[in-house]
Amino acid sequence: MLTITQALYDQIVAHAREDHPDEACGVVAGPVGEGRPERFVPMLNAARSPTFYEFDSQDLLKLYREMDDRDEEPVVIYHSHTATEAYPSRTDITYANEPGAHYVLVSTADTDDAGDFQFRSFRILDGEVTEEEVRVVGAY
């Protein structure tokens, strides 16, 4: 299960809406070994595409160095889908290389008549996708 604060949830959704019609992407870092998302890090979609996202390699290197200096790890890796449901695509599964991370997808398309976005979390390990519950809390 992913437990995330309302503030972080809201920041991820706002970033997805802000970058629409392009896919948004980013990371929520947290203390190593604790599995607690704390620090919101929106990233630039270097692909600038409505159907694909790509972290800028220099930005990603800088982020990993910064997380290392702060004893952090990527707890959540998120991106948006602009025209499809919030479910990992084959490309998303291929690029999922953080076995301990929660992969959050936000859809900015109303694909299920449940409103203008979906917020879902997945674990992706060795190409296998498992959806997990999302619990939104006021604070940890």
C-alpha positions, 0 to 999 in steps of 0.5 A: 500500500502507498501511504501519501499525504494529501499535500503530496497527492495534490502536488502530483495531481496539480503537476499532471493538470499543469503539464496537460496535454503533455505527460508530466513526470517526477519523483517523490523522495524519502528517507532511505529504507523508510518507504515514506514519500516526503519531498516532491520533485517535479521533473521536466518531460524531456520528450514534451509529448502527450503520449510518452515521458522521458526524464532529462538525463542531466536532471535525473543524474542531478536528482540522484546525486542530491538524493544520495547526499540527503540519504534519500531514495525515490519512493514514488515515481510518477507520470501522467497519461493524457488520453488513456487510463492510469495503468502502466503501458508496455513502455512504462513497464520496460523502463520501471527500474526501481524495484522498491518504488511505487509507480503512480499514474495520474490520468488527466482524461476522464476514461471511467466517468469517475471525474477528470482524473484517476490516481493509481499506484503500482508496483512493477517488478521484473515486468509484473504489474501489481496495483496497490491501495492508495491511502491519503493522510493528513500527515505522517 
